[in-house]
Amino acid sequence: MQDIIQKIENTDWQHICEKMHQQGYAIIPGLLSTEQCELLKANYDDAKLYRKTVVMARYRFGLGEYKYFNYPLPDTIQTIRTNIYTKLAPIANAWFKVLNINFQFPSEHTDLLQQCHQNGQDKATVLILKYGQGGFNTLHQDLYGDIYFPIQVVLMLNEPDKDFTGGEFVLTQQVPRAQSKAMVLKPNKGDVLIFTTNFKPEKGAKGYYRVHMKHGVSEVTSGERHTLGIIFHDAVS
């Protein structure tokens, strides 16, 4: 896991911070190797790794399937979740401060999980998603409980335009009293996409205000698309 830790440490987090403040998302290229991506996909059918499978059409979430991991998480996922959180917590705290939200996130991920568990949120939220041809994910937010971390990440496990076509990552931004803005992103295999879970601050003439954001996946037109979603807070169920 040392290679992943080193890549996280070598990332230009000042640049990431600026991108998050400006647009609500940022990309770290090539965090996972091809071999690490393939291993995560190969374990998709290993039932003992997961606590729950969701068929998206059943709940009108889209067309595809995802599985929530059990604790303990695989080493690769645990390493990424723990080490990236410490880099994102200052961004989240800066957002809450300018928006006058009376809550500050702890610097260590284990302390955030302890807060979740005290609130009855003790289910792992890391998930792996699989889409085939025609698959898509409707616009949504991943909150799961009263305690939620406002930033999450997705790791692309397939190569766009090679393993699949379509299936772009979509972010929408709802500015008060204005039309929604859509952003369409195509991270490469092994990339980490960091984005807001719920909202980001925007500075206006009278100070900062919330810009609410949702995310989803456009229709996959061919092939298979797998992603790993890392949410930093735990869930009630």
BAFI-3210 file (N, C-alpha, C; in Angstrom, 3 decimals, decimal comma, padded with zeros to 6 digits):
// residues 237
n [1|2|3|4|5|6|7|8|9|10|11|12|13|14|15|16|17|18|19|20|21|22|23|24|25|26|27|28|29|30|31|32|33|34|35|36|37|38|39|40|41|42|43|44|45|46|47|48|49|50|51|52|53|54|55|56|57|58|59|60|61|62|63|64|65|66|67|68|69|70|71|72|73|74|75|76|77|78|79|80|81|82|83|84|85|86|87|88|89|90|91|92|93|94|95|96|97|98|99|100|101|102|103|104|105|106|107|108|109|110|111|112|113|114|115|116|117|118|119|120|121|122|123|124|125|126|127|128|129|130|131|132|133|134|135|136|137|138|139|140|141|142|143|144|145|146|147|148|149|150|151|152|153|154|155|156|157|158|159|160|161|162|163|164|165|166|167|168|169|170|171|172|173|174|175|176|177|178|179|180|181|182|183|184|185|186|187|188|189|190|191|192|193|194|195|196|197|198|199|200|201|202|203|204|205|206|207|208|209|210|211|212|213|214|215|216|217|218|219|220|221|222|223|224|225|226|227|228|229|230|231|232|233|234|235|236|237]
n.u [000,812|002,154|002,831|000,458|-000,048|002,176|001,695|-000,613|000,436|002,207|000,587|-000,581|-001,994|-002,760|-003,506|-005,650|-007,363|-007,949|-009,311|-011,531|-012,776|-013,395|-014,914|-016,109|-015,204|-012,412|-009,570|-007,413|-004,902|-004,265|-004,032|-004,532|-003,029|-003,114|-003,224|-004,221|-006,756|-007,863|-007,893|-009,777|-012,075|-012,131|-012,834|-015,495|-017,548|-017,188|-018,838|-018,514|-017,279|-019,109|-021,920|-024,416|-026,425|-027,579|-030,000|-030,451|-032,657|-034,847|-035,407|-035,754|-033,409|-031,860|-030,196|-028,480|-026,101|-025,060|-022,775|-022,424|-019,580|-018,524|-017,306|-014,223|-012,734|-011,204|-007,608|-006,514|-008,651|-009,194|-006,799|-006,810|-009,177|-008,663|-006,321|-006,811|-008,925|-007,775|-006,605|-008,738|-010,356|-009,574|-010,527|-013,288|-013,832|-013,188|-015,206|-017,529|-017,032|-017,087|-019,702|-020,995|-021,736|-022,097|-020,060|-017,226|-015,025|-013,222|-009,639|-008,682|-009,737|-010,758|-011,870|-014,035|-015,607|-016,177|-017,888|-020,001|-020,823|-021,689|-023,975|-025,588|-024,919|-023,385|-022,794|-020,860|-020,108|-018,692|-018,648|-018,987|-019,671|-021,469|-022,106|-023,777|-024,366|-026,625|-026,917|-027,275|-027,150|-029,281|-029,534|-028,316|-027,677|-025,345|-026,007|-026,972|-027,355|-027,626|-025,093|-022,719|-020,035|-018,961|-017,695|-016,748|-015,330|-014,706|-013,379|-012,194|-012,451|-012,376|-011,350|-012,363|-013,954|-012,586|-012,955|-015,600|-018,267|-019,890|-021,472|-020,560|-019,470|-021,626|-022,175|-024,356|-025,107|-026,883|-027,696|-029,038|-032,152|-031,637|-030,948|-030,009|-026,605|-024,690|-022,011|-019,856|-017,851|-014,897|-013,083|-010,013|-008,986|-008,054|-007,919|-008,747|-011,680|-012,662|-015,333|-018,093|-020,405|-022,878|-023,165|-021,453|-019,611|-020,295|-019,219|-020,979|-022,449|-023,304|-021,887|-021,034|-022,847|-024,844|-024,310|-026,048|-025,372|-025,648|-024,996|-024,452|-024,618|-024,251|-025,923|-024,582|-023,318|-022,052|-020,240|-018,747|-018,848|-017,124|-016,923|-015,394|-016,772|-016,068|-017,232|-017,083|-018,352|-020,313|-023,279|-026,778|-028,286]
n.v [-001,210|001,090|002,436|003,659|005,360|007,044|008,240|009,693|011,463|012,858|014,308|017,431|019,150|021,734|022,670|020,917|021,770|024,406|023,843|022,467|024,479|026,249|024,801|022,553|019,994|017,784|016,132|013,406|012,060|008,674|007,181|004,515|001,500|-000,411|-003,125|-003,034|-001,974|-004,048|-006,143|-005,265|-005,304|-008,040|-009,158|-008,686|-010,585|-011,917|-012,900|-012,706|-010,323|-008,303|-006,489|-005,880|-005,895|-003,878|-003,649|-001,410|-000,645|-001,558|000,311|002,553|003,967|003,978|002,082|-000,709|-002,077|-002,167|-002,784|-002,790|-002,709|-004,903|-004,341|-005,724|-003,400|-004,100|-003,927|-002,058|-000,286|000,632|001,961|004,078|005,422|006,236|007,825|009,784|011,129|012,710|014,723|015,974|016,884|019,523|021,103|020,628|021,686|024,381|025,071|024,728|026,660|029,186|029,153|029,418|027,180|025,399|023,296|021,252|019,081|016,213|015,737|013,199|010,182|008,002|009,219|010,586|008,401|007,369|009,348|008,964|006,357|006,741|008,049|006,117|005,307|002,916|001,296|000,210|002,314|002,317|001,412|-000,657|-000,237|-001,384|-001,217|-002,180|-002,257|000,287|000,996|003,351|006,075|007,812|011,321|012,231|012,405|011,323|010,810|009,419|009,697|011,753|012,693|013,545|013,565|016,183|015,703|013,361|010,466|008,963|006,188|005,306|002,244|001,107|001,689|004,522|004,759|002,609|000,224|000,737|002,778|006,004|006,574|008,769|010,735|012,775|015,964|018,190|021,584|023,656|026,832|029,312|030,724|030,451|028,685|025,183|024,065|021,873|019,543|017,501|014,713|012,746|010,735|008,842|005,345|004,254|006,796|009,236|010,784|013,554|015,008|017,156|016,063|017,139|020,076|023,129|026,068|029,314|032,518|035,464|038,755|039,410|037,844|034,381|031,631|028,617|026,340|023,890|020,532|017,685|014,289|011,871|009,252|009,118|007,396|004,217|003,248|001,104|-001,888|-002,494|-000,813|-000,127|001,242|002,433|003,617|005,851|006,822|008,843|008,919|006,752|004,634|004,510|002,303]
n.w [000,000|000,151|-002,169|-002,975|-000,798|-001,070|-003,551|-002,926|-001,038|-002,672|-004,302|-005,577|-003,355|-002,829|-005,318|-005,794|-003,764|-004,626|-007,015|-006,009|-004,507|-006,587|-008,536|-007,452|-007,914|-008,600|-010,088|-009,488|-011,262|-012,236|-009,727|-009,027|-010,176|-013,280|-012,604|-009,971|-010,426|-011,960|-010,104|-008,212|-009,788|-010,423|-008,010|-007,795|-007,752|-005,391|-002,808|-000,015|000,517|000,596|001,949|001,017|-001,911|-004,525|-006,918|-009,332|-010,957|-009,574|-007,658|-009,069|-009,464|-011,653|-014,174|-013,585|-011,248|-007,837|-005,104|-001,604|000,436|003,095|006,451|007,698|005,392|002,183|001,926|000,059|-000,405|002,194|002,757|000,866|001,608|004,273|004,050|002,070|003,219|005,293|003,844|002,691|004,754|005,746|003,604|003,674|006,218|005,810|004,028|005,627|007,536|006,157|005,396|007,722|009,235|012,091|012,711|012,759|011,100|012,278|012,163|011,696|010,150|011,596|013,822|012,739|011,950|014,449|015,451|013,664|014,396|016,997|016,418|015,459|012,928|011,408|009,275|006,530|003,744|001,414|-001,993|-004,934|-008,326|-011,160|-014,576|-017,521|-021,101|-021,888|-019,259|-016,541|-014,145|-012,073|-011,185|-007,993|-004,388|-001,910|001,161|003,595|006,393|009,414|010,044|007,806|005,497|003,418|000,983|-001,526|-003,253|-006,465|-008,127|-011,244|-012,866|-015,340|-018,775|-020,430|-023,641|-024,577|-023,005|-022,593|-023,946|-023,870|-020,708|-019,166|-016,359|-014,559|-013,248|-011,636|-011,006|-008,951|-008,918|-006,793|-007,793|-010,513|-013,626|-013,798|-013,960|-015,923|-015,733|-017,506|-017,196|-017,886|-016,457|-016,542|-016,556|-013,366|-012,337|-009,799|-008,990|-007,306|-005,561|-004,595|-002,134|-001,520|-001,385|-002,279|-001,264|-002,539|-003,454|-003,089|-003,618|-001,077|000,632|001,381|-000,079|-000,369|-002,983|-004,404|-005,371|-007,524|-008,580|-011,208|-013,716|-017,185|-019,940|-020,676|-023,706|-024,907|-023,940|-020,644|-017,524|-014,609|-011,371|-008,343|-005,447|-002,892|000,062|002,888|005,335|007,487|007,237|008,243|007,471]
ca.u [000,000|003,030|002,807|-000,749|000,187|003,144|001,022|-001,493|001,299|002,849|-000,428|-000,597|-003,268|-003,157|-004,223|-006,930|-008,166|-008,412|-010,313|-012,742|-013,423|-013,881|-015,870|-016,742|-014,613|-011,002|-009,133|-006,043|-004,700|-003,441|-003,729|-004,506|-002,413|-004,004|-003,359|-005,104|-008,121|-008,330|-008,163|-011,050|-013,137|-012,151|-013,465|-016,890|-018,450|-016,818|-019,964|-018,155|-016,752|-020,173|-023,037|-025,702|-026,447|-028,720|-030,353|-030,880|-033,978|-035,870|-035,700|-035,747|-032,161|-031,177|-030,088|-027,160|-026,045|-023,910|-022,627|-021,747|-018,596|-018,519|-016,077|-013,177|-012,568|-009,938|-006,503|-006,379|-009,729|-008,987|-005,670|-007,251|-010,195|-008,049|-005,294|-007,383|-009,768|-006,995|-006,325|-009,993|-010,993|-009,429|-011,401|-014,645|-013,933|-013,205|-016,551|-018,497|-016,740|-017,573|-021,161|-021,491|-022,279|-021,396|-019,551|-015,913|-014,698|-011,938|-008,553|-008,459|-010,952|-011,304|-012,687|-015,310|-016,385|-016,669|-019,057|-021,073|-021,295|-022,444|-025,257|-026,271|-024,466|-022,246|-022,697|-019,898|-020,735|-017,887|-019,397|-018,511|-020,809|-021,289|-023,094|-023,634|-024,961|-027,909|-026,903|-027,128|-027,444|-029,994|-028,896|-028,595|-026,680|-025,086|-025,945|-027,014|-027,615|-027,478|-023,675|-022,187|-018,877|-019,487|-016,876|-016,552|-014,484|-014,977|-012,212|-012,577|-011,797|-012,304|-010,848|-013,399|-013,768|-011,912|-013,759|-017,002|-018,536|-020,915|-021,163|-019,838|-019,848|-022,352|-022,428|-025,201|-024,943|-028,095|-027,505|-030,347|-032,847|-031,032|-031,034|-028,939|-025,429|-024,237|-020,607|-019,697|-016,449|-014,473|-011,808|-009,405|-008,803|-007,119|-008,027|-009,640|-012,502|-013,119|-016,435|-018,930|-021,517|-024,151|-023,112|-020,192|-019,858|-020,059|-019,197|-021,832|-022,311|-023,612|-021,187|-021,091|-024,105|-024,710|-024,669|-026,319|-024,906|-025,978|-024,153|-025,026|-023,859|-025,023|-026,144|-023,492|-023,794|-021,480|-019,239|-019,012|-018,230|-017,035|-016,284|-015,363|-017,189|-015,639|-017,943|-016,259|-019,181|-021,018|-024,723|-027,695|-028,664]
ca.v [000,000|002,249|003,195|004,496|006,423|007,985|009,015|010,660|012,487|013,640|015,085|018,868|019,353|023,136|022,723|020,234|022,681|025,498|023,307|022,170|025,751|026,891|024,061|021,461|018,697|017,773|014,790|012,936|011,048|007,483|006,715|003,061|000,856|-001,309|-004,362|-002,774|-001,850|-005,366|-006,938|-004,815|-005,829|-009,501|-009,533|-008,240|-011,707|-012,557|-012,486|-012,443|-008,961|-007,306|-006,604|-005,598|-005,653|-003,066|-003,612|-000,014|-000,494|-001,884|001,514|003,658|004,715|003,900|000,721|-001,213|-002,766|-001,838|-003,584|-002,158|-003,561|-005,166|-004,160|-004,763|-003,130|-004,526|-003,037|-000,954|000,674|001,224|002,890|005,271|006,123|006,848|008,822|010,915|011,901|013,716|015,831|016,635|017,472|020,983|021,722|020,566|022,625|025,731|025,272|024,912|027,915|030,350|029,055|029,583|025,923|025,198|021,932|021,065|017,672|015,841|015,590|011,777|009,514|007,144|010,052|010,812|007,168|007,261|010,221|008,283|005,207|007,272|008,497|004,954|005,087|002,008|000,437|000,686|002,956|002,125|000,558|-000,857|-000,114|-002,055|-000,876|-002,730|-001,439|000,860|001,366|004,760|006,375|009,084|012,339|011,964|012,755|010,189|011,384|008,232|009,946|013,144|013,032|013,214|014,325|016,819|015,402|011,939|010,192|007,831|005,707|004,646|000,941|000,758|002,757|005,060|004,670|001,350|-000,813|001,138|004,104|006,667|006,416|009,902|011,184|014,038|016,789|019,362|022,642|024,462|028,157|029,878|031,612|030,331|027,352|024,274|023,928|020,484|019,293|016,122|014,382|011,429|010,312|007,648|004,184|004,493|008,169|009,544|011,977|014,082|015,935|017,461|015,167|017,832|021,474|023,851|027,494|030,248|033,862|036,436|040,150|039,513|036,785|033,033|030,911|027,225|025,877|022,458|019,752|016,265|013,577|010,685|008,665|009,065|006,040|003,463|002,832|-000,211|-002,364|-002,507|000,274|-000,365|002,280|002,276|004,846|005,957|007,805|008,840|008,678|005,483|004,739|003,915|000,986]
ca.w [000,000|000,259|-003,419|-002,955|000,194|-001,629|-004,598|-002,259|-000,436|-003,732|-005,015|-005,309|-002,662|-002,967|-006,592|-005,570|-002,930|-005,477|-007,943|-005,243|-004,196|-007,811|-009,357|-006,717|-008,247|-009,004|-010,487|-009,268|-012,311|-012,085|-008,372|-009,056|-011,331|-014,027|-011,829|-008,830|-010,977|-012,384|-008,915|-007,645|-010,659|-010,328|-006,741|-007,790|-007,470|-004,120|-001,965|001,380|000,640|000,518|002,892|000,387|-003,349|-004,942|-008,336|-009,394|-011,581|-008,579|-006,874|-010,028|-009,356|-012,925|-014,677|-013,223|-009,961|-006,985|-003,899|-000,474|001,090|004,527|007,226|007,339|003,979|001,586|002,290|-000,903|-000,174|003,509|002,647|000,142|002,395|005,448|003,734|001,342|004,147|006,030|002,926|002,348|005,935|005,792|002,605|004,224|007,337|005,246|003,472|006,711|008,225|005,407|005,327|009,095|009,756|013,356|012,809|012,169|010,980|012,870|011,196|011,435|009,698|012,658|014,707|012,052|012,040|015,831|015,526|012,935|015,159|018,131|015,875|014,902|011,555|011,556|008,103|005,531|002,586|000,209|-002,898|-006,296|-009,222|-012,444|-015,587|-018,855|-022,156|-021,488|-017,849|-016,172|-012,750|-011,978|-010,350|-006,584|-003,369|-001,015|002,509|004,450|007,807|009,843|009,966|006,491|005,040|002,213|-000,190|-001,735|-004,405|-007,340|-008,854|-012,481|-012,968|-016,757|-019,633|-021,322|-025,089|-024,892|-022,353|-022,709|-024,501|-023,070|-019,289|-018,591|-015,013|-014,709|-012,071|-011,869|-010,004|-008,896|-008,340|-006,429|-008,734|-011,843|-014,204|-013,401|-014,819|-015,988|-016,060|-017,960|-016,951|-018,361|-015,858|-017,119|-015,681|-012,272|-011,831|-008,680|-009,141|-006,017|-005,832|-003,446|-001,874|-001,297|-001,784|-002,135|-001,068|-003,638|-002,901|-003,745|-003,192|000,350|001,349|000,793|-000,065|-000,798|-004,317|-004,270|-006,508|-007,597|-009,538|-011,818|-014,819|-018,421|-020,446|-021,290|-025,028|-025,202|-023,002|-019,203|-016,753|-013,168|-010,566|-006,894|-004,787|-001,499|000,876|004,101|006,514|007,493|007,010|009,200|006,973]
c.u [000,854|003,007|001,595|-000,568|001,120|002,523|000,092|-000,669|001,910|001,866|-000,352|-001,937|-003,695|-003,949|-005,602|-007,883|-008,760|-009,508|-011,631|-013,497|-014,086|-015,040|-016,531|-016,247|-013,151|-010,632|-007,676|-005,795|-003,864|-003,103|-003,623|-003,807|-003,446|-004,265|-004,306|-006,556|-008,686|-008,664|-009,490|-012,221|-013,267|-012,864|-014,947|-017,855|-018,109|-017,806|-019,558|-017,618|-017,850|-021,294|-024,388|-025,510|-027,719|-028,861|-031,065|-032,279|-035,109|-036,315|-035,768|-034,536|-031,442|-031,212|-028,651|-027,238|-024,873|-023,963|-021,874|-020,795|-018,943|-017,259|-015,539|-013,051|-011,271|-008,850|-006,379|-007,410|-009,545|-007,877|-006,089|-008,212|-009,572|-007,133|-005,835|-008,248|-008,979|-006,665|-007,584|-010,656|-010,785|-010,294|-012,834|-014,827|-013,955|-014,585|-017,551|-018,276|-017,319|-019,089|-021,814|-022,235|-021,451|-020,986|-018,197|-015,565|-013,343|-010,887|-008,297|-009,780|-011,580|-012,195|-014,028|-016,194|-016,940|-017,902|-020,255|-021,674|-022,092|-023,823|-026,042|-025,930|-023,220|-022,082|-021,728|-020,622|-019,896|-018,602|-018,700|-019,730|-020,480|-022,448|-022,764|-024,229|-026,359|-027,954|-026,715|-027,463|-028,103|-029,259|-029,300|-027,501|-026,554|-024,902|-025,995|-027,301|-027,396|-026,028|-023,164|-021,003|-019,218|-018,699|-016,736|-015,685|-015,007|-013,686|-012,677|-011,762|-011,742|-011,803|-011,962|-012,981|-012,932|-012,715|-015,253|-017,091|-019,751|-020,489|-020,351|-020,348|-020,449|-022,528|-023,359|-025,073|-026,163|-027,822|-028,869|-030,871|-032,200|-031,205|-029,835|-027,824|-024,975|-022,767|-020,456|-018,215|-016,143|-013,113|-011,332|-009,279|-007,728|-007,176|-008,974|-010,370|-013,025|-014,228|-017,281|-020,099|-022,860|-024,122|-021,678|-020,516|-019,544|-020,141|-020,050|-021,613|-022,521|-022,939|-021,363|-022,490|-023,868|-025,128|-024,841|-025,933|-025,376|-025,059|-024,872|-024,126|-024,763|-025,084|-024,886|-024,005|-023,184|-020,473|-019,721|-018,210|-018,285|-016,388|-016,331|-015,729|-016,788|-016,335|-017,329|-017,054|-019,854|-022,522|-025,512|-028,057|-028,061]
c.v [001,272|003,096|004,127|005,656|007,489|008,843|010,057|011,801|013,405|014,468|016,557|019,226|020,815|023,333|022,075|021,143|023,811|025,032|023,006|023,444|026,354|026,137|022,875|020,081|018,879|016,328|014,574|011,848|009,866|007,058|005,190|002,570|000,009|-002,582|-004,170|-002,617|-003,222|-006,255|-006,551|-005,324|-007,349|-009,984|-009,162|-009,357|-012,461|-012,098|-012,093|-011,024|-007,927|-007,574|-006,464|-005,361|-004,898|-003,142|-002,287|000,170|-000,724|-000,654|002,768|004,567|004,807|002,471|000,248|-001,870|-002,225|-002,643|-002,780|-003,162|-003,758|-004,591|-005,529|-004,610|-003,747|-003,480|-001,835|000,132|001,379|002,273|004,182|006,088|006,885|008,009|010,009|011,764|013,018|014,927|016,638|017,332|018,991|021,711|021,761|021,569|024,076|026,052|025,555|026,242|029,104|030,338|029,160|028,359|025,537|023,741|021,888|019,582|017,367|015,611|014,134|011,082|008,635|007,943|010,400|009,572|006,973|008,142|009,585|007,166|005,641|007,762|007,343|004,653|004,209|001,050|001,046|001,229|002,858|001,127|000,430|-000,938|-000,737|-001,691|-001,629|-001,783|-000,997|001,315|002,853|004,911|007,746|010,042|012,159|012,557|011,583|010,697|010,312|008,479|011,404|013,605|012,601|014,125|014,888|016,577|013,893|011,722|008,981|007,479|004,925|003,365|000,412|001,944|003,252|004,975|003,472|000,180|-000,521|002,480|004,685|006,631|007,542|010,216|012,581|014,693|017,918|020,321|023,546|025,768|028,732|030,861|031,606|028,909|026,507|024,259|022,474|020,438|017,811|015,775|012,965|011,068|009,012|006,532|004,476|005,887|008,236|010,846|012,363|015,089|016,120|016,485|015,892|019,264|021,983|025,323|028,303|031,650|034,799|037,826|040,317|038,419|035,445|032,425|029,503|027,047|024,371|021,726|018,303|015,609|012,343|010,201|008,629|007,634|005,439|002,912|001,519|-000,572|-002,389|-001,416|-000,078|000,855|001,896|003,612|004,835|007,146|007,715|008,670|007,313|005,729|004,111|002,498|000,737]
c.w [000,000|-001,006|-003,470|-001,982|-000,373|-002,719|-003,994|-001,668|-001,496|-004,552|-004,616|-004,671|-002,650|-004,252|-006,458|-004,797|-003,772|-006,423|-007,214|-004,907|-005,440|-008,444|-008,668|-007,091|-008,649|-009,324|-010,101|-010,308|-011,818|-010,675|-008,334|-010,318|-012,065|-013,231|-010,647|-009,286|-011,324|-011,186|-008,285|-008,473|-010,519|-009,069|-006,675|-007,381|-006,184|-003,041|-000,548|001,597|000,861|001,520|002,219|-001,107|-003,706|-006,459|-008,579|-009,960|-010,580|-007,799|-007,756|-009,851|-010,698|-013,423|-014,473|-011,858|-009,156|-005,703|-002,845|000,172|002,562|005,151|007,626|005,827|003,462|001,813|001,357|-000,622|001,162|003,469|001,966|001,004|003,562|005,084|002,945|002,268|004,823|005,159|002,613|003,533|006,026|004,773|003,133|005,354|006,858|004,680|004,579|007,430|007,472|005,275|006,704|009,608|010,974|013,537|012,123|012,199|011,621|011,797|010,827|011,115|010,776|013,606|014,063|012,150|013,449|016,015|014,817|013,781|016,388|017,711|015,250|013,457|011,607|010,378|007,084|004,301|001,321|-000,696|-004,242|-007,201|-010,573|-013,368|-016,876|-019,871|-021,744|-020,044|-017,637|-014,697|-012,686|-011,035|-008,888|-005,696|-002,406|000,415|003,592|005,932|008,156|009,794|008,599|006,180|003,662|000,927|-000,308|-002,975|-005,179|-008,063|-010,078|-012,649|-014,397|-017,557|-020,555|-022,784|-025,521|-024,317|-022,458|-023,415|-023,788|-021,611|-018,686|-017,178|-015,150|-013,341|-012,470|-010,691|-010,069|-008,164|-007,995|-007,473|-010,124|-012,348|-013,764|-014,443|-014,768|-016,385|-016,373|-017,944|-017,414|-017,748|-016,498|-016,087|-014,636|-011,689|-010,641|-008,992|-007,760|-006,301|-004,576|-003,347|-001,926|-001,834|-001,692|-001,890|-002,330|-003,052|-003,741|-003,195|-001,699|001,175|000,665|000,911|-000,600|-002,255|-004,226|-005,546|-006,390|-008,623|-010,056|-012,945|-016,045|-018,950|-021,064|-022,620|-025,489|-024,116|-021,561|-018,507|-015,281|-012,503|-009,093|-006,272|-003,322|-000,850|002,270|005,382|006,376|007,445|008,152|008,768|005,610]
res [m|q|d|i|i|q|k|i|e|n|t|d|w|q|h|i|c|e|k|m|h|q|q|g|y|a|i|i|p|g|l|l|s|t|e|q|c|e|l|l|k|a|n|y|d|d|a|k|l|y|r|k|t|v|v|m|a|r|y|r|f|g|l|g|e|y|k|y|f|n|y|p|l|p|d|t|i|q|t|i|r|t|n|i|y|t|k|l|a|p|i|a|n|a|w|f|k|v|l|n|i|n|f|q|f|p|s|e|h|t|d|l|l|q|q|c|h|q|n|g|q|d|k|a|t|v|l|i|l|k|y|g|q|g|g|f|n|t|l|h|q|d|l|y|g|d|i|y|f|p|i|q|v|v|l|m|l|n|e|p|d|k|d|f|t|g|g|e|f|v|l|t|q|q|v|p|r|a|q|s|k|a|m|v|l|k|p|n|k|g|d|v|l|i|f|t|t|n|f|k|p|e|k|g|a|k|g|y|y|r|v|h|m|k|h|g|v|s|e|v|t|s|g|e|r|h|t|l|g|i|i|f|h|d|a|v|s]
***
